[in-house]
Amino acid sequence: MNFLLEIGNLDGLVLLILAIMFGPAILLTIIGLAVLKKNKKAAKVLFIIAAVYVTISLGICGALIAGV
């Protein structure tokens, strides 16, 4: 854990950005899979929200990482 606290080391920031990019989408997908057996329509909505979130987050966070 000390490697994340070194001066000039941006590994923690990269991990945080990746967590923001993919964390909620993975969580929504897991919830959608859990709900799939009981309510297919709600699961489909969760999957669509997860896909839209990934698309938007890759655009915004990807631009931040690329430095555009």
BELFEN-V976830 format. One record per backbone hydrogen bond with DSSP energy under -0.5 kcal/mol. CO is the residue of the C=O (numbers start at 1). NH is the residue of the N-H. If there is no record, write none. Layout:
BEGIN
<<CO:NH> <CO:NH>>
END
This chain:
BEGIN
<<1:4> <2:5> <6:9> <8:10> <10:14> <11:15> <12:16> <13:17> <14:18> <15:19> <16:20> <17:21> <18:22> <19:23> <22:26> <23:27> <24:28> <25:29> <26:30> <27:31> <28:32> <29:33> <30:34> <31:35> <32:36> <35:38> <35:39> <39:43> <40:44> <41:45> <42:46> <43:47> <44:48> <45:49> <46:50> <47:51> <48:52> <49:53> <50:54> <51:55> <52:56> <53:57> <54:58> <55:59> <56:60> <57:61> <57:62> <58:62> <59:63> <60:64> <61:65> <62:66> <63:67> <63:68>>
END
